[in-house]
Amino acid sequence: MKPTISEKCPLCGTDAVFYYVDYEERKYFKCPSCTKFQITRRADSKLAEAPQQ
């Protein structure tokens, strides 16, 4: 089993966990609010740079 890493959900900001998949090109998140989803490293960095509303 892959090790999980704690991090804020990139979509809602809730405490979540993820593990890397696809040769560390994607993060597989398990968020209590958003449920389960995958995000690419590029999309994750773009969300971090996006202006907050």
C-alpha positions as CSV (number, residue, x, y, z in Angstrom):
1,M,0.0,0.0,0.0
2,K,1.2,3.5,-0.9
3,P,1.9,5.9,2.0
4,T,-0.7,8.7,2.4
5,I,0.2,12.3,2.8
6,S,-1.9,14.9,4.7
7,E,-2.6,18.1,2.9
8,K,-5.4,20.6,2.4
9,C,-7.8,19.7,-0.3
10,P,-7.0,21.8,-3.4
11,L,-10.7,22.2,-4.2
12,C,-12.3,23.1,-0.8
13,G,-9.4,23.6,1.7
14,T,-10.6,20.8,4.1
15,D,-7.9,18.6,5.7
16,A,-7.5,15.6,3.4
17,V,-5.1,12.9,2.5
18,F,-3.6,11.8,-0.8
19,Y,-1.2,9.4,-2.4
20,Y,0.7,9.6,-5.6
21,V,-0.4,7.6,-8.7
22,D,0.7,7.4,-12.3
23,Y,4.4,7.7,-11.5
24,E,3.8,10.7,-9.2
25,E,2.1,12.7,-12.0
26,R,-1.3,12.6,-10.2
27,K,-2.5,12.9,-6.7
28,Y,-5.4,10.6,-5.6
29,F,-7.2,12.6,-2.9
30,K,-9.6,11.4,-0.2
31,C,-11.4,14.4,1.1
32,P,-14.3,14.3,3.6
33,S,-16.2,17.1,1.7
34,C,-15.3,16.4,-2.0
35,T,-15.0,12.6,-1.6
36,K,-12.4,10.9,-3.9
37,F,-10.8,12.5,-6.9
38,Q,-7.5,12.6,-8.9
39,I,-5.7,15.8,-9.9
40,T,-2.6,16.2,-12.0
41,R,0.4,17.9,-10.5
42,R,0.0,20.7,-13.1
43,A,-3.6,21.3,-12.3
44,D,-2.8,21.3,-8.6
45,S,-0.1,24.0,-9.1
46,K,-2.5,26.1,-11.3
47,L,-5.2,25.9,-8.6
48,A,-2.6,27.1,-6.0
49,E,-1.8,30.1,-8.2
50,A,-5.4,31.0,-9.0
51,P,-6.9,34.0,-7.3
52,Q,-9.2,33.2,-4.4
53,Q,-12.8,34.3,-4.4
